């Protein structure tokens, strides 16, 4: 297949359909501000490549109906692995963030090499089961990552693990290893509560630990270790070695510990405990807002649920921030379901969406 004459048109059309779903060719032409010929050629190339499907649309009024453009059901995928202290969640995700395969397996993270070997095997098996061609793999975990190295993951006991290199020797697709909180921020920025002008501060808690990231306002995804902001000088000892870390009082473990329950749904029935966590969340947020000056704060996962139950307490503390009062900083709950998975899929597809011609079709 020849490289398309208009790779920019191909990329723009594909990204539009990835973000917004099926639409008529006429609507895509209007949205992209391109000529009918450019969009028609781009659609033809993507259809020939097995990435798009074209269907006839029902006639509306006079004239020839514009064909419908949609993503192929058997098109490319990204494999996502969300590594947690006790399990790994693996998913195969198509364009438009359509999940094709998903499974969760227990895992022992005491040996990084053995854990990553298990992750690689699970990813390869999931891609094979999907019968789709893979364009990338993204592994997410709670920890400090840079350039594929897990510099520190306190809940895993990992330090200086070259995770991308280890996975790259076992998988034949491009691999990225990223912080789960950064991926949550990416998901909310593109598809959720963070879609707005200006800088957005996203705080996320899946269950264990709290992470954060800044998005927008000219910033790339900038991950923050907000869970280790100390709010109690003589407080609880954190696995990081410091006392009084923010996450020790507001994450899922803290709620279960303070309520004596075994599930978060039960824990959230104890308003007094949730209110105390909301106070801690508000104290930390007031300081963070003063430092990073976001236009909006998005609370994802457990933190979003705390805000839903006791948001008045969170908001009251944040209102004491001079920045929040002056800038009218918004505090909202996250909107994306499975934000780590969605953010990882977005990141994994980015190179492909930028120029699909650079990715030859590879059979699983």
C-alpha positions in Angstrom: 0.0 0.0 0.0 1.4 3.4 -1.0 1.9 6.1 1.6 -1.1 8.5 1.5 -0.6 11.7 -0.4 -2.1 13.7 2.5 -0.9 12.2 5.7 -2.1 15.2 7.7 -5.7 14.7 6.4 -5.5 11.0 7.2 -4.3 11.7 10.8 -6.8 14.4 11.4 -9.7 12.3 10.1 -8.7 9.3 12.1 -8.2 11.3 15.3 -11.6 13.0 14.8 -13.4 9.6 14.6 -11.3 8.2 17.5 -12.5 11.1 19.7 -16.1 11.6 18.5 -17.1 8.3 16.9 -19.1 7.6 13.7 -20.2 10.5 11.5 -21.0 11.3 7.9 -18.2 12.2 5.5 -19.9 15.6 5.0 -19.9 16.2 8.7 -16.2 15.2 8.9 -15.4 17.6 6.0 -17.1 20.5 7.8 -15.5 19.7 11.2 -12.0 19.4 9.7 -12.2 22.4 7.4 -10.8 20.3 4.5 -12.0 19.8 0.9 -14.3 16.9 0.0 -11.5 15.4 -2.1 -9.0 15.5 0.8 -11.4 13.8 3.2 -12.5 11.3 0.6 -8.9 10.3 -0.2 -8.1 10.0 3.5 -11.2 7.9 4.1 -10.3 5.7 1.2 -6.8 5.1 2.4 -7.9 4.3 6.0 -10.6 2.0 4.7 -8.1 0.1 2.5 -5.8 -0.2 5.5 -8.6 -1.9 7.5 -8.8 1.0 10.0 -12.1 2.5 8.9 -15.4 1.2 7.6 -17.7 3.0 5.3 -21.4 2.5 5.1 -24.2 4.1 3.2 -26.3 6.6 5.2 -30.1 7.0 4.9 -31.1 9.7 2.4 -32.0 13.0 3.9 -33.8 15.5 1.6 -32.5 15.9 -1.9 -29.1 14.9 -3.3 -26.8 12.0 -2.8 -26.5 10.9 0.8 -23.1 11.3 2.4 -21.5 7.9 3.4 -21.0 7.2 7.1 -17.5 6.8 8.4 -16.7 4.7 11.4 -13.9 2.7 13.0 -13.5 -0.9 11.9 -14.5 -3.5 14.4 -11.3 -5.5 13.7 -8.9 -2.5 13.5 -5.7 -1.8 15.5 -5.5 -2.1 19.3 -3.4 -1.0 22.2 -2.7 -3.4 25.0 -2.9 -1.9 28.5 -1.7 -3.5 31.8 -2.5 -1.8 35.1 -0.1 -3.2 37.7 -1.3 -3.0 41.3 0.3 -4.3 44.5 -1.8 -7.5 44.4 -3.0 -8.0 40.8 -2.6 -6.9 37.2 -5.5 -5.8 35.0 -4.9 -6.4 31.3 -7.1 -5.0 28.6 -7.0 -4.9 24.8 -8.4 -1.6 23.6 -9.4 -0.5 20.1 -9.7 3.0 18.6 -12.5 5.0 20.2 -11.5 3.3 23.5 -13.5 0.2 22.7 -12.5 -2.6 25.0 -12.0 -5.9 23.1 -10.5 -8.1 25.9 -10.1 -7.7 29.6 -9.0 -9.9 32.5 -7.6 -9.5 36.0 -5.1 -11.9 37.6 -3.4 -12.0 41.0 0.3 -11.2 41.0 3.2 -11.2 43.4 5.3 -8.0 42.9 8.2 -9.0 45.2 10.4 -9.8 42.2 10.4 -7.0 39.5 11.8 -9.3 36.8 9.3 -12.1 37.5 6.4 -9.7 37.8 7.2 -8.0 34.5 7.7 -11.4 32.8 4.2 -12.3 33.9 2.8 -9.0 32.7 4.4 -9.5 29.3 3.0 -13.0 29.0 -0.5 -11.9 30.0 -0.3 -9.0 27.5 0.8 -11.2 24.6 -1.9 -13.8 25.4 -4.6 -11.1 25.5 -3.5 -9.6 22.1 -3.5 -13.1 20.6 -7.0 -13.8 21.9 -8.3 -10.6 20.4 -7.1 -11.5 16.9 -6.3 -7.9 16.3 -3.1 -6.1 15.3 -1.3 -4.3 18.1 0.3 -0.9 17.7 1.6 -0.4 21.3 1.6 -1.5 24.9 1.3 0.8 27.9 1.9 -0.5 31.5 0.6 1.7 34.3 1.6 1.6 38.0 1.6 3.8 41.1 5.1 5.1 41.3 7.7 7.6 40.1 8.6 6.8 36.5 10.8 8.5 33.9 11.9 7.3 30.5 10.7 3.8 31.1 12.4 3.4 34.5 10.4 2.9 37.7 12.5 5.1 39.8 10.6 4.4 43.0 7.3 2.6 43.7 6.9 2.5 47.4 3.9 0.2 47.4 5.8 -2.4 45.3 9.2 -2.1 47.0 10.7 -1.3 43.6 13.6 1.1 43.1 15.4 1.9 39.8 13.7 -0.9 37.8 14.2 -0.6 34.0 10.8 -1.8 33.3 10.5 -0.7 29.6 13.8 -2.5 28.8 12.6 -5.7 30.5 9.2 -5.7 28.8 10.8 -4.7 25.5 12.9 -7.9 25.4 9.7 -10.0 25.8 7.2 -8.1 23.6 7.4 -7.1 19.9 5.5 -3.9 20.1 6.4 -0.4 21.4 6.2 -0.3 25.2 5.6 2.6 27.5 5.7 2.5 31.3 3.9 5.3 33.0 2.5 6.6 36.3 -1.2 5.6 36.7 -2.1 9.1 38.1 -0.6 10.8 35.0 -2.7 8.5 32.8 -5.8 9.4 34.8 -5.0 13.0 34.3 -4.6 12.4 30.5 -8.0 10.6 30.4 -9.8 13.4 32.3 -8.1 16.1 30.1 -9.2 14.5 26.9 -12.5 12.8 27.7 -13.7 14.0 31.0 -13.9 16.8 33.6 -10.5 18.3 32.5 -11.6 19.4 29.0 -11.4 23.1 29.5 -8.9 26.0 28.9 -6.3 26.6 31.4 -4.3 24.4 33.8 -6.1 21.4 35.4 -4.9 19.7 38.5 -6.0 16.1 38.7 -5.8 14.1 42.0 -6.4 10.4 41.7 -6.8 7.5 44.0 -7.6 4.0 42.7 -7.4 2.4 46.2 -3.8 2.4 47.4 -2.0 5.8 47.5 -2.8 9.1 45.9 -1.2 10.6 42.8 -1.6 13.8 40.9 -0.8 15.6 37.6 -1.1 18.9 35.9 -2.5 19.2 32.4 -3.2 22.0 30.0 -2.3 25.6 30.1 0.8 24.9 27.9 1.9 22.1 30.2 2.5 18.6 29.1 1.5 15.9 31.6 3.4 16.8 34.7 3.1 14.1 37.4 3.1 15.2 41.1 3.7 13.0 44.1 0.9 14.7 46.0 0.2 11.6 48.2 3.4 12.3 50.0 2.6 15.8 51.0 2.9 15.8 54.8 -0.1 17.1 56.6 0.6 15.7 60.1 4.1 16.2 61.5 3.8 13.4 64.0 1.3 11.4 62.0 1.1 7.9 60.7 4.3 6.3 59.3 4.0 6.0 55.5 5.8 3.3 53.5 7.9 6.1 51.9 9.5 6.6 55.4 7.9 10.0 56.1 5.2 10.6 58.7 1.8 12.1 58.1 1.6 11.7 54.4 -1.7 12.9 52.9 -2.5 9.5 51.3 -2.4 7.8 54.7 -5.6 9.6 55.6 -7.6 9.7 52.5 -7.0 6.6 50.3 -9.0 3.4 50.2 -6.9 1.7 52.8 -7.4 4.6 55.2 -11.2 4.5 54.8 -11.3 0.7 55.4 -8.9 1.1 58.4 -10.9 3.8 60.1 -14.3 2.2 59.5 -13.3 -1.4 60.1 -15.1 -2.5 56.9 -14.0 -4.7 54.1 -15.4 -2.8 51.1 -15.4 0.8 50.1 -19.1 0.8 49.5 -19.5 0.0 53.2 -16.9 2.5 54.3 -18.7 5.3 52.5 -21.8 4.7 54.7 -19.8 6.0 57.7 -20.2 9.7 57.2 -18.0 10.7 60.2 -15.0 8.9 58.7 -15.6 10.3 55.2 -16.0 13.8 56.7 -12.7 13.5 58.4 -11.1 12.4 55.2 -12.8 15.3 53.4 -11.3 17.7 55.9 -7.8 16.3 55.2 -8.4 16.4 51.5 -9.5 20.1 51.7 -6.5 21.0 53.8 -4.1 19.5 51.3 -6.0 21.0 48.3 -5.9 24.5 49.7 -2.1 24.3 49.8 -1.8 22.7 46.4 -4.1 25.3 44.8 -1.9 28.1 46.3 1.2 26.5 44.8 0.1 25.4 41.3 -2.7 27.9 40.7 -5.0 25.6 38.6 -8.2 26.8 36.9 -9.9 23.6 37.9 -9.3 20.7 40.2 -10.5 17.2 39.2 -10.9 14.5 41.9 -10.9 11.0 40.5 -11.6 7.6 42.0 -11.9 7.4 45.8 -11.3 11.2 46.1 -14.2 11.9 43.8 -16.4 9.8 45.9 -15.2 11.6 49.1 -16.2 14.9 47.4 -19.6 13.4 46.4 -20.4 12.5 50.0 -18.8 15.4 51.8 -17.9 18.0 49.2 -19.1 20.9 51.3 -16.3 20.2 53.7 -13.7 20.0 51.0 -14.9 23.2 49.4 -15.0 25.1 52.7 -11.3 24.4 53.2 -10.3 25.2 49.7 -12.3 28.5 49.9 -9.7 29.6 52.5 -7.0 29.6 49.8 -6.3 33.1 48.5 -5.8 31.7 45.0 -9.1 29.8 45.0 -11.0 32.9 46.3 -9.4 35.2 43.7 -9.5 32.8 40.7 -12.8 31.0 41.6 -11.1 27.7 41.3 -13.5 24.9 40.5 -13.5 21.6 42.4 -15.2 18.8 40.5 -15.4 15.0 40.5 -13.8 13.0 37.6 -16.1 11.9 34.8 -14.2 9.0 33.1 -14.9 5.4 34.0 -11.7 3.4 34.2 -9.5 6.5 33.7 -6.2 4.6 33.9 -7.2 2.3 31.1 -8.6 5.2 29.0 -5.5 7.3 29.6 -3.2 4.4 28.8 -5.1 3.7 25.6 -4.9 7.4 24.6 -1.2 7.5 25.1 -0.6 4.2 23.3 -2.6 5.3 20.3 -1.0 8.8 20.0 1.9 7.8 17.7 -0.4 5.8 15.5 -2.9 8.6 15.2 -0.2 11.0 14.4 0.8 9.0 11.3 -0.8 5.6 10.8 1.3 5.1 7.6 4.4 4.6 9.9 2.8 1.4 11.4 2.7 -1.6 9.2 -0.1 -4.1 10.0 1.3 -6.8 12.3 -0.7 -10.0 12.8 -0.9 -11.0 16.4 
